[in-house]
Amino acid sequence: MANIKSQKKRNIQNEKRRVRNVAVRSELKTRIKGATTAAETGADDAAEKLVLAQKRLGKSAALGVVHKNQAARRTSRLMKAANRAQADS
């Protein structure tokens, strides 16, 4: 454990951020998985789930949880998969 007051504060801040980041990443995975499965199965709410996944990706990039390029790449791949699934059906 740190002895310096500023380092103690930094440790508390880091823990708060870590907990938030874990929650955001978990939700992000859930949203992406939901959007991909909905697109593959051709569900009625596939477009809605896709929008929610894109929104969450953008938000997590804005928060700094994931890199903005990673968010853009994942959004692009998600859209490609959704378009491919829509073209097939």
N, C-alpha and C positions, 0 to 999 in steps of 0.2 A: 504494500500500500504506500502511496506517495505521502511525503511529509510536507510538501510545499502546497500552500493553499490554492494557488492557481491550477496546479496539477490535479488536485482533488476535484476542483470545479470541472476541469476538462474531462476527467473520468466520468463524472455524473452526466455531462453533456453527451459524451460518446455513447454511454449506455442508453440514454433516451433516444438518440438517433438510431442506434442499432435495433432497438425494439420496434421503432417506427418503420425502419427499412425492411425488417423481416415481415411485418404485416403487409406492407405495400407490395413486396415481391410475391408474397403468397397470394394476395388478391389478383395480382397481375397474371400469375400462372393460371389461376382459376378462370379468369375472364378469357384468356387466350384459348385455353382448353375448351371452354364452353362454345366459343365462336367457331373453332375449327370443327368440333364434332357436329355443331348445328349446320355448318356449311356442307360437311360430308354427307350427313343424313338428309339434307334438304328440308330442314325444319322450317315452319312458318315464321318463326322469330329469328331466323339466321341473320338478317340485316340488322335487326335491333341489337343482337349480341355482338355483332361485328363493330357497330358504332361504340358500344360500351367498352369493348376491348381497346379500340383505338384511343378513346378518351382517356382510359386508364394508362395506356402507354405514354401518351403525351404528358399526362400529369406526373407520372413517375420520373420522366426525363426532366421536367421542370423542377421537381423537388431535388433532383440530383441522385436519385436512388439508382437509376440506370443512366448510362451515357446517352446523349441525344442521338448519336449515330446508331446505337443499338436499338433505340426505340424506333427510329426511322426504318431500320432494316427489318425489324419484327413486324412493323405495320405493313411494309411492302410485301413481305412473304405471306402475311395474313390475307391481304387483298388478292394476291396471286392465287392463293388456295381457294378463296371464296369465288373468284371469277372462274377458275377452272372447274369447280364443282357446279357452278351455275350453268356453264356451257355444256357440261356433260348431261345434265338433267333436262 
